[in-house]
Amino acid sequence: MSRDDEGKTSPDPAPVLLAAMSDLTSLVYDSHISSYLRPRHLTTHFHLDGPATTGRAACVSMFKSLKHFGIEWETAVLCDWATQRGWVEKDVNLLREFGNGIQLGARFHTGPDPFARSSVQSWLRGESTRRAPRRLKIMSCCRKAAAPPSRAETKARSSALFRRE
């Protein structure tokens, strides 16, 4: 049992679910594909609602695989786990939607399944196939737009930069 901030206790997910959620977290938040055409500092996450649909496909296929093998889950517990790991609120909401929907038998249209069969087999053993992210990286796609600096702040910065001593 783990203790939440409100003092309530919520059960820890089963090892199968922990392995699957760790792989999903690693794929969604720690997959930065950089190349000559797309430098690392310009990459973004595979959010669950992203244009590449990789995060959405991973989430839906994870839940479908778990359901296929008869694994039961509580979506609220998985959402609490994701929130504690630093997931963005919109991704937690989509995780809840996909988890509840697949339990009820809803169909979701996605891209190809990014998880190999060997990944699902390792989840059933309670092992994660990807390395756990050290710390979730907050990229520009996750940050809220900051307010622009005021005129006085801009003037103070520029005068400090060009001041001659």
C-alpha positions as CSV (number, residue, x, y, z in Angstrom):
1,M,0.0,0.0,0.0
2,S,1.3,3.5,-0.8
3,R,0.2,6.6,1.0
4,D,-1.1,9.6,-1.0
5,D,-0.8,13.3,-0.1
6,E,-4.4,13.4,1.2
7,G,-3.7,10.6,3.7
8,K,-5.6,8.0,1.8
9,T,-4.0,4.7,0.9
10,S,-4.1,3.4,-2.6
11,P,-2.9,-0.1,-3.6
12,D,0.3,-0.4,-5.6
13,P,-0.3,-1.8,-9.1
14,A,0.7,-5.4,-9.7
15,P,4.2,-6.1,-11.1
16,V,2.7,-6.8,-14.5
17,L,1.1,-3.3,-14.6
18,L,4.2,-1.7,-13.1
19,A,6.4,-3.1,-15.9
20,A,3.9,-2.1,-18.6
21,M,3.5,1.4,-17.2
22,S,7.2,1.8,-16.9
23,D,7.7,0.9,-20.5
24,L,4.9,3.2,-21.6
25,T,6.4,6.1,-19.5
26,S,9.8,5.4,-21.0
27,L,8.4,5.4,-24.6
28,V,6.2,8.5,-24.1
29,Y,8.5,10.7,-22.1
30,D,12.0,9.5,-22.7
31,S,12.0,8.9,-26.5
32,H,13.8,11.7,-28.1
33,I,14.8,10.9,-31.7
34,S,17.5,13.3,-32.8
35,S,19.2,13.4,-36.0
36,Y,20.9,15.8,-38.3
37,L,17.5,17.1,-39.5
38,R,16.0,17.1,-36.1
39,P,18.5,18.1,-33.4
40,R,17.9,16.9,-29.8
41,H,17.0,20.3,-28.4
42,L,14.1,20.5,-30.9
43,T,12.6,17.1,-30.2
44,T,9.4,16.6,-28.3
45,H,7.7,13.8,-26.4
46,F,5.4,11.2,-27.9
47,H,2.4,12.6,-26.0
48,L,-0.8,10.5,-26.0
49,D,-2.5,13.0,-28.3
50,G,0.5,13.9,-30.4
51,P,0.5,14.1,-34.2
52,A,2.8,11.1,-34.6
53,T,0.2,8.9,-32.7
54,T,3.0,6.8,-31.3
55,G,2.1,7.6,-27.7
56,R,-1.6,6.9,-28.4
57,A,-0.8,3.6,-30.1
58,A,1.5,2.5,-27.3
59,C,-1.1,3.3,-24.6
60,V,-4.0,1.6,-26.5
61,S,-1.9,-1.5,-27.4
62,M,-0.7,-1.8,-23.8
63,F,-4.2,-1.9,-22.5
64,K,-5.3,-4.3,-25.3
65,S,-2.5,-6.7,-24.6
66,L,-3.2,-6.7,-20.8
67,K,-6.9,-7.4,-21.5
68,H,-6.0,-10.2,-24.0
69,F,-3.9,-11.9,-21.3
70,G,-6.6,-11.5,-18.7
71,I,-4.9,-8.9,-16.5
72,E,-7.3,-6.7,-14.6
73,W,-6.5,-3.1,-13.7
74,E,-7.9,-0.2,-11.9
75,T,-7.5,2.8,-14.1
76,A,-7.6,5.2,-11.1
77,V,-4.6,3.5,-9.6
78,L,-2.7,3.7,-12.8
79,C,-3.5,7.4,-13.2
80,D,-2.3,8.1,-9.7
81,W,0.9,6.2,-10.4
82,A,1.4,8.3,-13.6
83,T,0.6,11.5,-11.8
84,Q,3.2,10.7,-9.1
85,R,5.8,10.0,-11.9
86,G,5.3,13.5,-13.4
87,W,2.9,12.8,-16.3
88,V,1.3,15.8,-17.8
89,E,-2.4,16.2,-16.9
90,K,-3.7,15.9,-20.5
91,D,-1.8,12.5,-20.8
92,V,-3.3,11.3,-17.5
93,N,-6.8,12.2,-18.7
94,L,-6.2,10.2,-22.0
95,L,-4.7,7.3,-20.0
96,R,-7.9,7.2,-18.0
97,E,-10.1,7.4,-21.1
98,F,-8.2,4.6,-22.9
99,G,-8.0,2.4,-19.8
100,N,-11.7,2.7,-19.0
101,G,-12.7,2.4,-22.7
102,I,-10.8,-0.8,-23.3
103,Q,-12.2,-2.3,-20.2
104,L,-15.7,-1.6,-21.5
105,G,-14.8,-2.9,-24.9
106,A,-14.5,0.3,-26.9
107,R,-12.4,0.4,-30.0
108,F,-9.7,3.0,-30.6
109,H,-8.1,3.7,-33.9
110,T,-4.3,4.1,-33.7
111,G,-1.1,3.6,-35.6
112,P,0.9,0.4,-35.5
113,D,1.7,-1.3,-32.2
114,P,5.1,0.0,-31.0
115,F,5.6,-2.8,-28.5
116,A,7.0,-6.2,-29.7
117,R,5.5,-9.5,-28.5
118,S,8.7,-10.0,-26.4
119,S,7.8,-6.8,-24.5
120,V,4.4,-8.1,-23.6
121,Q,6.0,-11.4,-22.5
122,S,8.4,-9.6,-20.3
123,W,5.6,-7.6,-18.7
124,L,3.9,-10.9,-17.8
125,R,7.1,-11.9,-16.0
126,G,7.0,-8.5,-14.2
127,E,10.0,-7.1,-16.1
128,S,10.4,-3.9,-17.9
129,T,12.1,-4.0,-21.3
130,R,13.2,-0.4,-21.4
131,R,15.4,1.4,-19.0
132,A,13.4,3.5,-16.5
133,P,13.7,7.2,-17.2
134,R,15.9,8.8,-14.6
135,R,13.8,11.9,-14.4
136,L,11.0,13.0,-16.7
137,K,12.3,15.8,-19.0
138,I,10.1,18.8,-19.2
139,M,10.3,19.8,-22.9
140,S,8.9,22.9,-24.5
141,C,5.8,20.9,-25.5
142,C,5.0,20.4,-21.8
143,R,5.7,23.8,-20.5
144,K,3.0,26.4,-20.3
145,A,3.7,29.5,-22.2
146,A,5.6,31.9,-19.9
147,A,4.5,35.5,-19.8
148,P,6.8,37.8,-21.8
149,P,9.1,40.0,-19.7
150,S,7.9,43.4,-18.9
151,R,9.3,46.5,-20.5
152,A,11.2,47.4,-17.4
153,E,12.8,43.9,-17.1
154,T,13.8,44.1,-20.8
155,K,15.4,47.5,-20.3
156,A,17.2,46.4,-17.2
157,R,18.7,43.4,-18.9
158,S,19.8,45.3,-22.0
159,S,21.4,48.1,-19.9
160,A,23.2,45.4,-17.9
161,L,24.5,43.8,-21.0
162,F,25.7,46.9,-22.7
163,R,27.0,48.8,-19.7
164,R,30.6,49.8,-20.0
165,E,32.8,49.9,-16.9
